[in-house]
Amino acid sequence: MKFNKFTCCICGKEVEEYGNNPWPVKEEGRCCNRCNLDKVLPARISLIRKENKENE
Ligand SMILES: [Zn+2]
């Protein structure tokens, strides 16, 4: 399996991996696995928690 090289839109590093959707940290581009785990997933979780609260 071959991955494309791309520049992570969050940390700016050039990585060679599948890439992840950076939403909601960024609306466009792709982010590396590290930023996905460190930044994107926590941001997504807190966003979902917030939405659930607002719907209560
Ligand atoms: Zn990154």
N, CA, C, O and the ligand as a Tripos MOL2 file, in Angstrom:
@<TRIPOS>MOLECULE
protein
  225   223    57     0     0
PROTEIN
NO_CHARGES

@<TRIPOS>ATOM
      1 N           0.8420   -1.1940    0.0000 N.3       1 MET1
      2 CA          0.0000    0.0000    0.0000 C.3       1 MET1
      3 C           0.8820    1.2510    0.0000 C.2       1 MET1
      4 O           1.8020    1.3850    0.8070 O.2       1 MET1
      5 N           0.5810    2.1420   -0.9080 N.am      2 LYS2
      6 CA          1.4210    3.3360   -1.0110 C.3       2 LYS2
      7 C           0.6290    4.5640   -0.5720 C.2       2 LYS2
      8 O          -0.5390    4.7310   -0.9230 O.2       2 LYS2
      9 N           1.2840    5.4050    0.1930 N.am      3 PHE3
     10 CA          0.6310    6.6190    0.6570 C.3       3 PHE3
     11 C           1.1630    7.8130   -0.1150 C.2       3 PHE3
     12 O           2.3050    7.8190   -0.5740 O.2       3 PHE3
     13 N           0.3330    8.8000   -0.2460 N.am      4 ASN4
     14 CA          0.7670   10.0410   -0.8690 C.3       4 ASN4
     15 C           1.4530   10.9190    0.1550 C.2       4 ASN4
     16 O           1.1080   10.9260    1.3370 O.2       4 ASN4
     17 N           2.4290   11.6560   -0.3310 N.am      5 LYS5
     18 CA          3.0580   12.6390    0.5360 C.3       5 LYS5
     19 C           2.1850   13.8810    0.5620 C.2       5 LYS5
     20 O           1.6890   14.3270   -0.4730 O.2       5 LYS5
     21 N           2.0050   14.4220    1.7210 N.am      6 PHE6
     22 CA          1.2740   15.6850    1.8070 C.3       6 PHE6
     23 C           1.7630   16.4610    3.0160 C.2       6 PHE6
     24 O           2.4220   15.9210    3.9040 O.2       6 PHE6
     25 N           1.4270   17.7320    3.0260 N.am      7 THR7
     26 CA          1.8200   18.5740    4.1480 C.3       7 THR7
     27 C           0.6460   18.6810    5.1010 C.2       7 THR7
     28 O          -0.4570   19.0620    4.7080 O.2       7 THR7
     29 N           0.8890   18.3440    6.3370 N.am      8 CYS8
     30 CA         -0.1610   18.4180    7.3430 C.3       8 CYS8
     31 C          -0.6030   19.8690    7.4930 C.2       8 CYS8
     32 O           0.2250   20.7680    7.6430 O.2       8 CYS8
     33 N          -1.9130   20.0890    7.4510 N.am      9 CYS9
     34 CA         -2.4130   21.4660    7.4950 C.3       9 CYS9
     35 C          -2.4240   22.0150    8.9180 C.2       9 CYS9
     36 O          -2.7280   23.1910    9.1190 O.2       9 CYS9
     37 N          -2.1020   21.1920    9.9010 N.am     10 ILE10
     38 CA         -2.0830   21.6760   11.2860 C.3      10 ILE10
     39 C          -0.6510   21.9350   11.7480 C.2      10 ILE10
     40 O          -0.3450   23.0350   12.2080 O.2      10 ILE10
     41 N           0.2280   20.9430   11.6350 N.am     11 CYS11
     42 CA          1.5930   21.1420   12.1240 C.3      11 CYS11
     43 C           2.5520   21.5690   11.0060 C.2      11 CYS11
     44 O           3.6700   22.0050   11.2810 O.2      11 CYS11
     45 N           2.1170   21.4450    9.7510 N.am     12 GLY12
     46 CA          2.9490   21.9070    8.6410 C.3      12 GLY12
     47 C           4.0600   20.9590    8.2430 C.2      12 GLY12
     48 O           4.8990   21.2980    7.4090 O.2      12 GLY12
     49 N           4.0720   19.7660    8.8340 N.am     13 LYS13
     50 CA          5.1050   18.7800    8.5030 C.3      13 LYS13
     51 C           4.6990   18.0080    7.2610 C.2      13 LYS13
     52 O           3.5190   17.7660    7.0070 O.2      13 LYS13
     53 N           5.7240   17.6250    6.4860 N.am     14 GLU14
     54 CA          5.4540   16.7860    5.3270 C.3      14 GLU14
     55 C           5.4680   15.3380    5.7870 C.2      14 GLU14
     56 O           6.4630   14.8680    6.3380 O.2      14 GLU14
     57 N           4.3850   14.6400    5.5660 N.am     15 VAL15
     58 CA          4.2860   13.2610    6.0230 C.3      15 VAL15
     59 C           3.8500   12.3720    4.8710 C.2      15 VAL15
     60 O           3.3030   12.8370    3.8710 O.2      15 VAL15
     61 N           4.1070   11.0790    5.0370 N.am     16 GLU16
     62 CA          3.7120   10.1230    4.0210 C.3      16 GLU16
     63 C           2.8030    9.0940    4.6860 C.2      16 GLU16
     64 O           3.2540    8.0480    5.1510 O.2      16 GLU16
     65 N           1.5390    9.4110    4.7170 N.am     17 GLU17
     66 CA          0.5700    8.5050    5.3210 C.3      17 GLU17
     67 C          -0.7840    8.7460    4.6600 C.2      17 GLU17
     68 O          -0.8870    9.5570    3.7400 O.2      17 GLU17
     69 N          -1.8030    8.0600    5.1140 N.am     18 TYR18
     70 CA         -3.0810    8.1660    4.4490 C.3      18 TYR18
     71 C          -3.6840    9.5500    4.6160 C.2      18 TYR18
     72 O          -4.3150   10.0670    3.6940 O.2      18 TYR18
     73 N          -3.4950   10.1570    5.7840 N.am     19 GLY19
     74 CA         -4.0580   11.4800    6.0290 C.3      19 GLY19
     75 C          -5.4240   11.3790    6.6780 C.2      19 GLY19
     76 O          -6.1410   10.3930    6.5110 O.2      19 GLY19
     77 N          -5.7630   12.4070    7.4100 N.am     20 ASN20
     78 CA         -7.0320   12.4140    8.1340 C.3      20 ASN20
     79 C          -7.7760   13.7060    7.8700 C.2      20 ASN20
     80 O          -7.1850   14.7370    7.5480 O.2      20 ASN20
     81 N          -9.0700   13.6240    8.0110 N.am     21 ASN21
     82 CA         -9.8960   14.8120    7.9130 C.3      21 ASN21
     83 C          -9.6260   15.6940    9.1380 C.2      21 ASN21
     84 O          -9.7970   15.2350   10.2670 O.2      21 ASN21
     85 N          -9.2100   16.9440    8.9390 N.am     22 PRO22
     86 CA         -8.8180   17.7790   10.0750 C.3      22 PRO22
     87 C          -9.9800   18.5050   10.7540 C.2      22 PRO22
     88 O          -9.7700   19.2100   11.7410 O.2      22 PRO22
     89 N         -11.1890   18.3450   10.2470 N.am     23 TRP23
     90 CA        -12.3400   19.0150   10.8580 C.3      23 TRP23
     91 C         -12.5130   18.5520   12.3000 C.2      23 TRP23
     92 O         -12.3640   17.3560   12.5490 O.2      23 TRP23
     93 N         -12.8110   19.3960   13.2430 N.am     24 PRO24
     94 CA        -13.1540   20.8310   13.1280 C.3      24 PRO24
     95 C         -11.9740   21.7750   13.3720 C.2      24 PRO24
     96 O         -12.1710   22.9830   13.5020 O.2      24 PRO24
     97 N         -10.7620   21.2450   13.4360 N.am     25 VAL25
     98 CA         -9.6200   22.1250   13.6530 C.3      25 VAL25
     99 C          -9.3650   22.9730   12.4020 C.2      25 VAL25
    100 O          -9.0950   24.1720   12.4820 O.2      25 VAL25
    101 N          -9.4610   22.3030   11.2370 N.am     26 LYS26
    102 CA         -9.3440   23.0070    9.9560 C.3      26 LYS26
    103 C         -10.4620   22.5180    9.0510 C.2      26 LYS26
    104 O         -10.9200   21.3820    9.1680 O.2      26 LYS26
    105 N         -10.8910   23.3800    8.1550 N.am     27 GLU27
    106 CA        -11.9870   22.9900    7.2710 C.3      27 GLU27
    107 C         -11.4800   22.3550    5.9820 C.2      27 GLU27
    108 O         -12.2230   21.6610    5.2890 O.2      27 GLU27
    109 N         -10.2030   22.5980    5.6650 N.am     28 GLU28
    110 CA         -9.6730   22.0770    4.4180 C.3      28 GLU28
    111 C          -8.3350   21.4010    4.6580 C.2      28 GLU28
    112 O          -7.6980   21.5940    5.6940 O.2      28 GLU28
    113 N          -7.9250   20.6130    3.6890 N.am     29 GLY29
    114 CA         -6.6220   19.9700    3.7640 C.3      29 GLY29
    115 C          -6.6930   18.6310    4.4720 C.2      29 GLY29
    116 O          -7.7680   18.0870    4.7240 O.2      29 GLY29
    117 N          -5.5220   18.1230    4.7820 N.am     30 ARG30
    118 CA         -5.4320   16.8490    5.4910 C.3      30 ARG30
    119 C          -4.4380   16.9930    6.6160 C.2      30 ARG30
    120 O          -3.5140   17.8020    6.5350 O.2      30 ARG30
    121 N          -4.6190   16.2230    7.6550 N.am     31 CYS31
    122 CA         -3.6740   16.3000    8.7610 C.3      31 CYS31
    123 C          -3.0550   14.9370    9.0050 C.2      31 CYS31
    124 O          -3.5890   13.9040    8.6000 O.2      31 CYS31
    125 N          -1.9120   14.9620    9.6790 N.am     32 CYS32
    126 CA         -1.1780   13.7260    9.9440 C.3      32 CYS32
    127 C          -1.8370   12.9620   11.1020 C.2      32 CYS32
    128 O          -2.6890   13.4980   11.8110 O.2      32 CYS32
    129 N          -1.4320   11.7190   11.2740 N.am     33 ASN33
    130 CA         -2.0240   10.8820   12.3280 C.3      33 ASN33
    131 C          -1.8070   11.4720   13.7130 C.2      33 ASN33
    132 O          -2.6730   11.3910   14.5840 O.2      33 ASN33
    133 N          -0.6420   12.0620   13.8950 N.am     34 ARG34
    134 CA         -0.3130   12.6250   15.1960 C.3      34 ARG34
    135 C          -1.2670   13.7760   15.5510 C.2      34 ARG34
    136 O          -1.8160   13.8120   16.6520 O.2      34 ARG34
    137 N          -1.4550   14.7000   14.6270 N.am     35 CYS35
    138 CA         -2.3780   15.8130   14.8860 C.3      35 CYS35
    139 C          -3.7980   15.3010   15.0120 C.2      35 CYS35
    140 O          -4.5890   15.8380   15.7880 O.2      35 CYS35
    141 N          -4.1220   14.2790   14.2630 N.am     36 ASN36
    142 CA         -5.4590   13.7070   14.3620 C.3      36 ASN36
    143 C          -5.7290   13.2420   15.7890 C.2      36 ASN36
    144 O          -6.7860   13.5190   16.3560 O.2      36 ASN36
    145 N          -4.7580   12.5320   16.3590 N.am     37 LEU37
    146 CA         -4.9280   12.0200   17.7210 C.3      37 LEU37
    147 C          -4.8380   13.1280   18.7620 C.2      37 LEU37
    148 O          -5.6190   13.1700   19.7120 O.2      37 LEU37
    149 N          -3.8620   14.0350   18.5680 N.am     38 ASP38
    150 CA         -3.5890   15.0410   19.5940 C.3      38 ASP38
    151 C          -4.5720   16.2010   19.5800 C.2      38 ASP38
    152 O          -4.8980   16.7590   20.6280 O.2      38 ASP38
    153 N          -5.0460   16.5640   18.3890 N.am     39 LYS39
    154 CA         -5.8330   17.7960   18.2830 C.3      39 LYS39
    155 C          -7.2220   17.5970   17.7190 C.2      39 LYS39
    156 O          -8.2030   18.1190   18.2480 O.2      39 LYS39
    157 N          -7.2980   16.8210   16.6200 N.am     40 VAL40
    158 CA         -8.5870   16.7490   15.9310 C.3      40 VAL40
    159 C          -9.6050   15.9360   16.7290 C.2      40 VAL40
    160 O         -10.7430   16.3700   16.9050 O.2      40 VAL40
    161 N          -9.2050   14.7680   17.2080 N.am     41 LEU41
    162 CA        -10.1650   13.9410   17.9440 C.3      41 LEU41
    163 C         -10.6730   14.6260   19.2130 C.2      41 LEU41
    164 O         -11.8820   14.6270   19.4460 O.2      41 LEU41
    165 N          -9.7900   15.2180   20.0550 N.am     42 PRO42
    166 CA        -10.3040   15.9330   21.2350 C.3      42 PRO42
    167 C         -11.2320   17.0890   20.8550 C.2      42 PRO42
    168 O         -12.2410   17.3190   21.5200 O.2      42 PRO42
    169 N         -10.8930   17.8110   19.7910 N.am     43 ALA43
    170 CA        -11.7330   18.9310   19.3610 C.3      43 ALA43
    171 C         -13.0870   18.4210   18.9110 C.2      43 ALA43
    172 O         -14.1120   19.0430   19.1890 O.2      43 ALA43
    173 N         -13.0990   17.3070   18.2280 N.am     44 ARG44
    174 CA        -14.3470   16.7360   17.7310 C.3      44 ARG44
    175 C         -15.2190   16.2710   18.9020 C.2      44 ARG44
    176 O         -16.4320   16.4810   18.9160 O.2      44 ARG44
    177 N         -14.5770   15.6410   19.8690 N.am     45 ILE45
    178 CA        -15.3170   15.1440   21.0210 C.3      45 ILE45
    179 C         -15.9460   16.3050   21.7980 C.2      45 ILE45
    180 O         -17.1110   16.2330   22.1900 O.2      45 ILE45
    181 N         -15.1740   17.3720   22.0180 N.am     46 SER46
    182 CA        -15.7250   18.4840   22.7850 C.3      46 SER46
    183 C         -16.8260   19.1800   22.0000 C.2      46 SER46
    184 O         -17.7820   19.6850   22.5880 O.2      46 SER46
    185 N         -16.7010   19.2100   20.6890 N.am     47 LEU47
    186 CA        -17.7460   19.8070   19.8540 C.3      47 LEU47
    187 C         -19.0340   19.0040   19.9620 C.2      47 LEU47
    188 O         -20.1220   19.5680   20.0760 O.2      47 LEU47
    189 N         -18.9010   17.6820   19.9260 N.am     48 ILE48
    190 CA        -20.0780   16.8130   20.0030 C.3      48 ILE48
    191 C         -20.7210   16.9370   21.3840 C.2      48 ILE48
    192 O         -21.9460   16.9670   21.5050 O.2      48 ILE48
    193 N         -19.8890   17.0100   22.4200 N.am     49 ARG49
    194 CA        -20.4270   17.1790   23.7670 C.3      49 ARG49
    195 C         -21.2170   18.4750   23.8780 C.2      49 ARG49
    196 O         -22.2940   18.5200   24.4740 O.2      49 ARG49
    197 N         -20.6540   19.5330   23.2870 N.am     50 LYS50
    198 CA        -21.2990   20.8430   23.3260 C.3      50 LYS50
    199 C         -22.6540   20.7870   22.6090 C.2      50 LYS50
    200 O         -23.6500   21.3180   23.1000 O.2      50 LYS50
    201 N         -22.6730   20.1440   21.4580 N.am     51 GLU51
    202 CA        -23.9230   20.0500   20.6980 C.3      51 GLU51
    203 C         -24.9680   19.2680   21.4700 C.2      51 GLU51
    204 O         -26.1460   19.6240   21.4720 O.2      51 GLU51
    205 N         -24.5390   18.2140   22.1170 N.am     52 ASN52
    206 CA        -25.4870   17.4180   22.8990 C.3      52 ASN52
    207 C         -26.0760   18.2460   24.0420 C.2      52 ASN52
    208 O         -27.2630   18.1410   24.3500 O.2      52 ASN52
    209 N         -25.2410   19.0620   24.6570 N.am     53 LYS53
    210 CA        -25.7140   19.9090   25.7410 C.3      53 LYS53
    211 C         -26.7510   20.9020   25.2410 C.2      53 LYS53
    212 O         -27.7710   21.1400   25.8890 O.2      53 LYS53
    213 N         -26.4700   21.4790   24.0740 N.am     54 GLU54
    214 CA        -27.3830   22.4830   23.5400 C.3      54 GLU54
    215 C         -28.7190   21.8810   23.1500 C.2      54 GLU54
    216 O         -29.7350   22.5760   23.1310 O.2      54 GLU54
    217 N         -28.7240   20.6050   22.8420 N.am     55 ASN55
    218 CA        -29.9750   19.9580   22.4450 C.3      55 ASN55
    219 C         -30.8080   19.4680   23.6200 C.2      55 ASN55
    220 O         -31.9450   19.0330   23.4410 O.2      55 ASN55
    221 N         -30.2480   19.5380   24.8120 N.am     56 GLU56
    222 CA        -30.9680   19.0150   25.9730 C.3      56 GLU56
    223 C         -32.2070   19.8270   26.3070 C.2      56 GLU56
    224 O         -32.9160   19.5070   27.2600 O.2      56 GLU56
    225 ZN          0.3350   17.2600   11.7910 Zn       57 ZN57
@<TRIPOS>BOND
     1     1     2 1
     2     2     3 1
     3     3     4 2
     4     3     5 am
     5     5     6 1
     6     6     7 1
     7     7     8 2
     8     7     9 am
     9     9    10 1
    10    10    11 1
    11    11    12 2
    12    11    13 am
    13    13    14 1
    14    14    15 1
    15    15    16 2
    16    15    17 am
    17    17    18 1
    18    18    19 1
    19    19    20 2
    20    19    21 am
    21    21    22 1
    22    22    23 1
    23    23    24 2
    24    23    25 am
    25    25    26 1
    26    26    27 1
    27    27    28 2
    28    27    29 am
    29    29    30 1
    30    30    31 1
    31    31    32 2
    32    31    33 am
    33    33    34 1
    34    34    35 1
    35    35    36 2
    36    35    37 am
    37    37    38 1
    38    38    39 1
    39    39    40 2
    40    39    41 am
    41    41    42 1
    42    42    43 1
    43    43    44 2
    44    43    45 am
    45    45    46 1
    46    46    47 1
    47    47    48 2
    48    47    49 am
    49    49    50 1
    50    50    51 1
    51    51    52 2
    52    51    53 am
    53    53    54 1
    54    54    55 1
    55    55    56 2
    56    55    57 am
    57    57    58 1
    58    58    59 1
    59    59    60 2
    60    59    61 am
    61    61    62 1
    62    62    63 1
    63    63    64 2
    64    63    65 am
    65    65    66 1
    66    66    67 1
    67    67    68 2
    68    67    69 am
    69    69    70 1
    70    70    71 1
    71    71    72 2
    72    71    73 am
    73    73    74 1
    74    74    75 1
    75    75    76 2
    76    75    77 am
    77    77    78 1
    78    78    79 1
    79    79    80 2
    80    79    81 am
    81    81    82 1
    82    82    83 1
    83    83    84 2
    84    83    85 am
    85    85    86 1
    86    86    87 1
    87    87    88 2
    88    87    89 am
    89    89    90 1
    90    90    91 1
    91    91    92 2
    92    91    93 am
    93    93    94 1
    94    94    95 1
    95    95    96 2
    96    95    97 am
    97    97    98 1
    98    98    99 1
    99    99   100 2
   100    99   101 am
   101   101   102 1
   102   102   103 1
   103   103   104 2
   104   103   105 am
   105   105   106 1
   106   106   107 1
   107   107   108 2
   108   107   109 am
   109   109   110 1
   110   110   111 1
   111   111   112 2
   112   111   113 am
   113   113   114 1
   114   114   115 1
   115   115   116 2
   116   115   117 am
   117   117   118 1
   118   118   119 1
   119   119   120 2
   120   119   121 am
   121   121   122 1
   122   122   123 1
   123   123   124 2
   124   123   125 am
   125   125   126 1
   126   126   127 1
   127   127   128 2
   128   127   129 am
   129   129   130 1
   130   130   131 1
   131   131   132 2
   132   131   133 am
   133   133   134 1
   134   134   135 1
   135   135   136 2
   136   135   137 am
   137   137   138 1
   138   138   139 1
   139   139   140 2
   140   139   141 am
   141   141   142 1
   142   142   143 1
   143   143   144 2
   144   143   145 am
   145   145   146 1
   146   146   147 1
   147   147   148 2
   148   147   149 am
   149   149   150 1
   150   150   151 1
   151   151   152 2
   152   151   153 am
   153   153   154 1
   154   154   155 1
   155   155   156 2
   156   155   157 am
   157   157   158 1
   158   158   159 1
   159   159   160 2
   160   159   161 am
   161   161   162 1
   162   162   163 1
   163   163   164 2
   164   163   165 am
   165   165   166 1
   166   166   167 1
   167   167   168 2
   168   167   169 am
   169   169   170 1
   170   170   171 1
   171   171   172 2
   172   171   173 am
   173   173   174 1
   174   174   175 1
   175   175   176 2
   176   175   177 am
   177   177   178 1
   178   178   179 1
   179   179   180 2
   180   179   181 am
   181   181   182 1
   182   182   183 1
   183   183   184 2
   184   183   185 am
   185   185   186 1
   186   186   187 1
   187   187   188 2
   188   187   189 am
   189   189   190 1
   190   190   191 1
   191   191   192 2
   192   191   193 am
   193   193   194 1
   194   194   195 1
   195   195   196 2
   196   195   197 am
   197   197   198 1
   198   198   199 1
   199   199   200 2
   200   199   201 am
   201   201   202 1
   202   202   203 1
   203   203   204 2
   204   203   205 am
   205   205   206 1
   206   206   207 1
   207   207   208 2
   208   207   209 am
   209   209   210 1
   210   210   211 1
   211   211   212 2
   212   211   213 am
   213   213   214 1
   214   214   215 1
   215   215   216 2
   216   215   217 am
   217   217   218 1
   218   218   219 1
   219   219   220 2
   220   219   221 am
   221   221   222 1
   222   222   223 1
   223   223   224 2
@<TRIPOS>SUBSTRUCTURE
     1 MET1         2 RESIDUE 1 A MET
     2 LYS2         6 RESIDUE 1 A LYS
     3 PHE3        10 RESIDUE 1 A PHE
     4 ASN4        14 RESIDUE 1 A ASN
     5 LYS5        18 RESIDUE 1 A LYS
     6 PHE6        22 RESIDUE 1 A PHE
     7 THR7        26 RESIDUE 1 A THR
     8 CYS8        30 RESIDUE 1 A CYS
     9 CYS9        34 RESIDUE 1 A CYS
    10 ILE10       38 RESIDUE 1 A ILE
    11 CYS11       42 RESIDUE 1 A CYS
    12 GLY12       46 RESIDUE 1 A GLY
    13 LYS13       50 RESIDUE 1 A LYS
    14 GLU14       54 RESIDUE 1 A GLU
    15 VAL15       58 RESIDUE 1 A VAL
    16 GLU16       62 RESIDUE 1 A GLU
    17 GLU17       66 RESIDUE 1 A GLU
    18 TYR18       70 RESIDUE 1 A TYR
    19 GLY19       74 RESIDUE 1 A GLY
    20 ASN20       78 RESIDUE 1 A ASN
    21 ASN21       82 RESIDUE 1 A ASN
    22 PRO22       86 RESIDUE 1 A PRO
    23 TRP23       90 RESIDUE 1 A TRP
    24 PRO24       94 RESIDUE 1 A PRO
    25 VAL25       98 RESIDUE 1 A VAL
    26 LYS26      102 RESIDUE 1 A LYS
    27 GLU27      106 RESIDUE 1 A GLU
    28 GLU28      110 RESIDUE 1 A GLU
    29 GLY29      114 RESIDUE 1 A GLY
    30 ARG30      118 RESIDUE 1 A ARG
    31 CYS31      122 RESIDUE 1 A CYS
    32 CYS32      126 RESIDUE 1 A CYS
    33 ASN33      130 RESIDUE 1 A ASN
    34 ARG34      134 RESIDUE 1 A ARG
    35 CYS35      138 RESIDUE 1 A CYS
    36 ASN36      142 RESIDUE 1 A ASN
    37 LEU37      146 RESIDUE 1 A LEU
    38 ASP38      150 RESIDUE 1 A ASP
    39 LYS39      154 RESIDUE 1 A LYS
    40 VAL40      158 RESIDUE 1 A VAL
    41 LEU41      162 RESIDUE 1 A LEU
    42 PRO42      166 RESIDUE 1 A PRO
    43 ALA43      170 RESIDUE 1 A ALA
    44 ARG44      174 RESIDUE 1 A ARG
    45 ILE45      178 RESIDUE 1 A ILE
    46 SER46      182 RESIDUE 1 A SER
    47 LEU47      186 RESIDUE 1 A LEU
    48 ILE48      190 RESIDUE 1 A ILE
    49 ARG49      194 RESIDUE 1 A ARG
    50 LYS50      198 RESIDUE 1 A LYS
    51 GLU51      202 RESIDUE 1 A GLU
    52 ASN52      206 RESIDUE 1 A ASN
    53 LYS53      210 RESIDUE 1 A LYS
    54 GLU54      214 RESIDUE 1 A GLU
    55 ASN55      218 RESIDUE 1 A ASN
    56 GLU56      222 RESIDUE 1 A GLU
    57 ZN57       225 GROUP 0 **** ****
